[in-house]
Amino acid sequence: MPTRVHQYDWPDRVVVGTVGAPGSRAFYLQVRDGARRTSVLLEKEQSAMLAEKIDEILDALMADDGNRYSVPAGTAAELVDDEPLDQPVEEEFRAGLVRLGWDPATAQVVVEAFPFVEDDDEASDGTEVEPDEMLLVRMPVGTARAFVERTRQVVASGRPLCPLCGRPVDADGHVCGVLDQA
């Protein structure tokens, strides 16, 4: 069966957001174009890494003397998106592999997300198994900068970190392993 592709070439919105309280939040990569919307579940670490790697791509393009693209160093005010995720959040799949790229033909950052697979990604005969579905998002550089900024804010807005051990502090308290070792 062919892979079902949730493709967004010039999305109206592409954000990482959360559902739930700090400590039990679910992170989603949500993309919208008109009335069409796709939400993919991410791990917090995947969200942070996605923002970091997109930022690296944009910074590398800015530093390239031969770069013919206008890559902004910051986020334009009109691209800031502090709104919550569009509701209801209907998960298409949980992301496993996430790939990034750059499309020089359209001057867009390309994000591909594939479902998490617990078993081997090879069939018993050694051939690679095609995923059932995937998310393909192309975002212009300004949108990508805004995406990075928002994602970093969302990731950082969780539980406060213990100043001694660096672990998250729960609402019902925190027993620090550092103090136990003293």
Secondary structure, DSSP 8 states (H G I E B T S, - for coil): ---EEEEESS-SEEEEEEES-TTS-EEEEEEEETTEEEEEEE-HHHHHHHHHHHHHHHHHHHH-TT--S---SS--GGG-------SS--EEEEEEEEEEEEETTTTEEEEEEEE--SS-SB-TTS-B---SEEEEEEEEHHHHHHHHHHHHHHHHTSS-B-TTT--B-BTTB---HHHHH-
